[in-house]
Amino acid sequence: MKETNFNIKKMYQVLKGEYNKVPWRRLTCNNLGSPKWVFALYVAIHRRLYNKDRLSKWGIIEDDVCALCKEEGETHQHLFFSYIFSKQIWHKMLKWQLITRGCEGWNEELEWAIGYAKRKSIVADVYRMAIAATIYYIWQERNLRIFQQKERTTDMISRLITQEIHHRASMIPRLTGYMQNLNFYP
């Protein structure tokens, strides 16, 4: 009888295949934020949110004007950090985290976030939560304005984000000390 050496690790590698790791994996896979925040971030990274620009290209809607500014067309780039409303929210979130840098457009912010989120620190954990929550709440605000005709200010949204992050971080022992140094209301 012929004896063969079976190795589980080798079999797993064969079944799994060879794939490159995506550069944004640390933003989503290690995110301590709410699952709905992380999902919104994941969909935004893939540019698959159903904004008005995409819906008008498919012929679903005719009016592609942004629900937040009511002036320009609603594109992914415009909605996330090019328009003054979302730019103000993100700037407040960066300032709240004591990160001193300007707010760029979506592509630039994503590129910077990928590099920053690679770090294994409490500060990077909070940053990953903050970017996911910001994307989620900007998208939620857009939907509130379209479907319920309700509006919130940038201050209200920024406070909501920080309160939610403080709440989630209070359940994670290694984050509680750091979070006590951050202001509850940016």
N, C-alpha and C positions, 0 to 999 in steps of 0.2 A: 504494500500500500504506500502510495506517495504522500509525503507529508508536506503541507504548504503552510507558509507563515501568513496568517491573516492579520492585518493591521487595521483597526477601526479608523484611525486618523487618516490613513491613506485612502480608505474607501470613502470616507466623508469628503475628502478633497476631490476625488473623482466625481462623486455625485453632485457636489456643489458647483464645480467648474471654476474657471479662472475669470474673475471680474475685477475691474478697477474699483477702488473705493471712491465714492462720490465725495467731493470736497466739503459739502455742507452737512455731512453726517453728524458732526458734533453739535450742530445747531438743533437738530431734531431728536437724535437718538439719546442724547444725554440731557435732555431738557426736563427740568423739574416742574415746569409749568403745568397748567391744566391740559388734559388731553385735547380739548377743543381748541386751545391756543396753539398747541403743537401741530394739530391737523391743519389749521388755517395757515400757519407758517409753511408747512410742507406743500400745500396747494399753491401758495403764493410763490414759493421758490420755483415751482414748476410752471408758473404763469398760467394756471388753470382756473383761477377764479373767474366766474362768469360776470365780468364787467361789461358795461354797455358797449364798449368798442367791439368786443367779441360777439356779443348778441346781435349787434347791427350788421356785422359781416355775415352772419348766418341768416339774416333776414327776419329775425324774431322781433326786433324792435326797430323803429325808425329814428327815434330821438336818442342820440348818444351823448347828450349833455350831462356833465358830472352833477350828481345829486348834491355834492357838498358845496361847490362853488357856483353852479348854474351858469357858467361862462364857457369853459373849455370842454372838449370831448373827454369822456371818462376812459382813460387808458390805464394800464397797470402802472406805468412809470408816473403818470400824473397822480394817481390815487395814493401811491406810496412814496411820500417824501418829496415830490416835486411841487405839489400844491401846498400853499401856505398853511392850510389847516392841519394836514398830516405832518408837515415839517415842524410846526410849532409843538405838536404833541411829542414827536420824537426828540426834538431839541430839549424839551422839559424832562423827558425820561433820561436822556444822556446826562443832563445837568444834575438830576437827582442822584444818579449813580457816580457823580464826580468825574465823569469822562468829559474832558475838554477838547472837543473837536466840533467842526461844523457839520451840519446835516446836508448830505448830498442826495442825489437821486437814488432810485431803487438799486440799480446795478452797482453803484459805488458803495452803498450801504451794505449790500449783500456781500460784496467782496471783502469789505473791512470786517464785517461780522464773522465771516468764515475764519479769517485769521485770528480774530480776538477770541472766538469761542473754542479754539483748539486748546487754550490754556486749561489746566486742571486746577482751578482755584475757586474759592467762594465768590469772588468778584465775577468770574466768568459764568458761574452758575446763575447768579442774579441777572447778568446781562442776557443770557439765553432766555430766561423767563421773561425779561422785559421786552425783548424784540418780538417774541411770540405773542405776548399779551397786547402789545401795541398794534401789530398786524390784525389780530382778532378784533380789537375794539374799534379800529378804524373801519374795518369791514362791517362790523355791527352797526356803527353809526351811519354808514352809507345805506344799509338796509333799513334802518329805522326811518330815515328821511324819505326813502322811496315808498315803503309799504305802510308806515304808520304816521307819516307826516309829523314826526317828533324830532326835535333838535336838542343837542347838548353842546355846551361850549368846550373849548380845548381844556380849560381848567377842570371842568367836571370829569372829562374823560381821563385826564392825567391823574387826578385824585383817585378815580375808580381803579385805574391800573395799579397805582402804588399800594392802595389798600388791599387789592386782591393779591399782589405779590407778597405783601407783609403777612397776609393771612396764610398763604401757602407755605411761606418760609417758616412761619411759626411752628409748623408741623414737622420741620426738618431740623433736628438738633444742631447740626454743624453750621446752619445758617443763622440761628437766632442771635448770636452775639454780634455778627456783622450787621444784621438788619436793625438792631437797636441803635446803631450809629447813623442810619439813614432816616431822613425826615419822612413822616407819614403823609405829609401834604406838600408836594413840590410847588 
